[in-house]
Amino acid sequence: MTGPASTGLAARKAAFVQLGLLLGQFARLQPWPDHACGLTQQEYAAFDEALKQAHVRNGWFTEPEVRHALQGLAAMLDASIMEQWLAAYPRLEVEREVRAIGIIMAGNVPFVGFHDLFCVLLCGHSAKVKPASDDAGLMTALLAMLSCFAPELAAKAELVPGKLGAMDALIATGSNNTARYFEHYFGNVPRIVRKGRCSVALLDGTESDAELDALGEDVFRYFGLGCRNVGKVFIPQEFSLDRLFGAFFRWKDIINHHKYANNYDYNKAVWLMDRVPITENGFLLMKEDDRVNSPVAALLYERYVDRGELEAKLDAMKDELQCIVGHGHLPFGTAQCPGPGEYADNVDTMQFLLELA
């Protein structure tokens, strides 16, 4: 399962830059440019159709959300951003043995497993990819498109419908329950196993209306299903929830999505039956709670007095949190736009891959 890695790092990077340019086209709903893009008109139309049809197989993957995810990937694959990121890994230039890396992907957000595949292929390794059942065929469509203009690179990624089989290392993403299974079943290989995490926002009361408006992107994008979605806000004692409801108003049409609306109605009914105090505005439920995991269509909040004590509390919870939004942390509105060096669970995927024996 080993062999000399290809020395074509420049070719691999160029292929991903080209992919990024294409994904940007699809994100902006641009028509087929011409053959210079690397795809025929039919190949271009095939991927575009896969984007349009994803919601049929996964109701959460609406076309606007799928294209928004592509916009994030296009930014990640920008040539200058990629070079800046990879400058921290001089070992990438050194020839290494090819390893077979198993990748078990999540399916909560469109293309959520792309970054792992990106890292594996950039390193010159081969990937055995197991998309989530909720992937809606998106990863299959992306690899099919990649094979049209970078067949050698795409050939290094094998889609595996069943068991992964023999491999040299594993990158797996799932829930806390599946993480225990992964650790047990794949305990004989080097691995990155990611568990369930959530994200929070820390408000200090000095936020501008524009910042609170941007916070809506962190809360509602992908219907709140991502681990980088803010599911809880920490607010000062005197902070008015009306400021949040006002800032979030532009997201009001989210309630027209039937799966989101079903979650809204269900959670509201359960909390009302349990006589739990809630505040609502017709498309978002807000509940005061000391937990950090919120259900879909709800945002938890907790009031605080001392900022220093809260920061210490959040630091103690770092293994539960994916990211923190707020002054001194991630800027508002950027939680769902991670750069290539913002690794899930703060585990450096590139370093892991480059250090494989």
Secondary structure as the mmCIF struct_conf table of DSSP 4:
data_model
#
loop_
_struct_conf.conf_type_id
_struct_conf.id
_struct_conf.beg_label_comp_id
_struct_conf.beg_label_asym_id
_struct_conf.beg_label_seq_id
_struct_conf.end_label_comp_id
_struct_conf.end_label_asym_id
_struct_conf.end_label_seq_id
STRN STRN1 PRO A 4 PRO A 4
HELX_LH_PP_P HELX_LH_PP_P1 ALA A 5 SER A 6
BEND BEND1 THR A 7 THR A 7
HELX_RH_AL_P HELX_RH_AL_P1 LEU A 9 ALA A 27
TURN_TY1_P TURN_TY1_P1 ARG A 28 LEU A 29
HELX_LH_PP_P HELX_LH_PP_P2 GLN A 30 TRP A 32
HELX_RH_3T_P HELX_RH_3T_P1 HIS A 35 CYS A 37
BEND BEND2 GLY A 38 LEU A 39
HELX_RH_AL_P HELX_RH_AL_P2 GLN A 41 ARG A 57
TURN_TY1_P TURN_TY1_P2 GLY A 59 TRP A 60
HELX_RH_AL_P HELX_RH_AL_P3 GLU A 63 MET A 76
TURN_TY1_P TURN_TY1_P3 LEU A 77 LEU A 77
HELX_RH_AL_P HELX_RH_AL_P4 ALA A 79 LEU A 86
TURN_TY1_P TURN_TY1_P4 ALA A 87 ALA A 88
HELX_RH_3T_P HELX_RH_3T_P2 PRO A 90 GLU A 93
BEND BEND3 VAL A 94 VAL A 94
STRN STRN2 GLU A 97 GLU A 97
STRN STRN3 ALA A 100 ILE A 104
BEND BEND4 ASN A 108 VAL A 109
TURN_TY1_P TURN_TY1_P5 PRO A 110 GLY A 113
HELX_RH_AL_P HELX_RH_AL_P5 PHE A 114 LEU A 122
TURN_TY1_P TURN_TY1_P6 CYS A 123 GLY A 124
STRN STRN4 SER A 126 LYS A 130
HELX_RH_3T_P HELX_RH_3T_P3 SER A 133 ASP A 135
TURN_TY1_P TURN_TY1_P7 ALA A 136 GLY A 137
HELX_RH_AL_P HELX_RH_AL_P6 LEU A 138 PHE A 149
HELX_RH_AL_P HELX_RH_AL_P7 PRO A 151 ALA A 154
TURN_TY1_P TURN_TY1_P8 ALA A 155 LYS A 156
STRN STRN5 ALA A 157 LEU A 159
BEND BEND5 PRO A 161 GLY A 162
BEND BEND6 ALA A 166 ALA A 166
BEND BEND7 ASP A 168 ASP A 168
STRN STRN6 ALA A 169 THR A 173
HELX_RH_AL_P HELX_RH_AL_P8 ASN A 176 TYR A 185
TURN_TY1_P TURN_TY1_P9 PHE A 186 ASN A 188
BEND BEND8 VAL A 189 VAL A 189
STRN STRN7 ARG A 191 ARG A 194
STRN STRN8 CYS A 198 LEU A 202
BEND BEND9 GLY A 205 GLY A 205
HELX_RH_AL_P HELX_RH_AL_P9 ASP A 209 PHE A 220
HELX_RH_3T_P HELX_RH_3T_P4 ARG A 221 GLY A 224
BEND BEND10 GLY A 226 GLY A 226
TURN_TY1_P TURN_TY1_P10 CYS A 227 ARG A 228
BEND BEND11 ASN A 229 ASN A 229
STRN STRN9 VAL A 230 PRO A 236
TURN_TY1_P TURN_TY1_P11 GLN A 237 GLU A 238
HELX_RH_AL_P HELX_RH_AL_P10 LEU A 241 PHE A 248
HELX_RH_3T_P HELX_RH_3T_P5 PHE A 249 ASN A 256
BEND BEND12 HIS A 257 HIS A 257
HELX_RH_AL_P HELX_RH_AL_P11 HIS A 258 MET A 273
TURN_TY1_P TURN_TY1_P12 ASP A 274 ARG A 275
STRN STRN10 THR A 279 GLU A 280
BEND BEND13 GLY A 282 PHE A 283
STRN STRN11 LEU A 285 GLU A 288
BEND BEND14 ASP A 290 ASP A 290
BEND BEND15 VAL A 292 VAL A 292
TURN_TY1_P TURN_TY1_P13 VAL A 296 ALA A 297
STRN STRN12 ALA A 298 TYR A 304
BEND BEND16 VAL A 305 VAL A 305
HELX_RH_AL_P HELX_RH_AL_P12 ARG A 307 ALA A 316
TURN_TY1_P TURN_TY1_P14 MET A 317 GLU A 320
STRN STRN13 LEU A 321 GLY A 326
TURN_TY1_P TURN_TY1_P15 HIS A 327 GLY A 328
BEND BEND17 HIS A 329 HIS A 329
STRN STRN14 LEU A 330 LEU A 330
HELX_LH_PP_P HELX_LH_PP_P3 PRO A 331 PRO A 331
TURN_TY1_P TURN_TY1_P16 PHE A 332 GLY A 333
TURN_TY1_P TURN_TY1_P17 ALA A 335 GLN A 336
TURN_TY1_P TURN_TY1_P18 PRO A 340 GLY A 341
BEND BEND18 GLU A 342 GLU A 342
HELX_RH_3T_P HELX_RH_3T_P6 ALA A 344 ASN A 346
HELX_RH_AL_P HELX_RH_AL_P13 THR A 349 LEU A 354
TURN_TY1_P TURN_TY1_P19 GLU A 355 GLU A 355
#
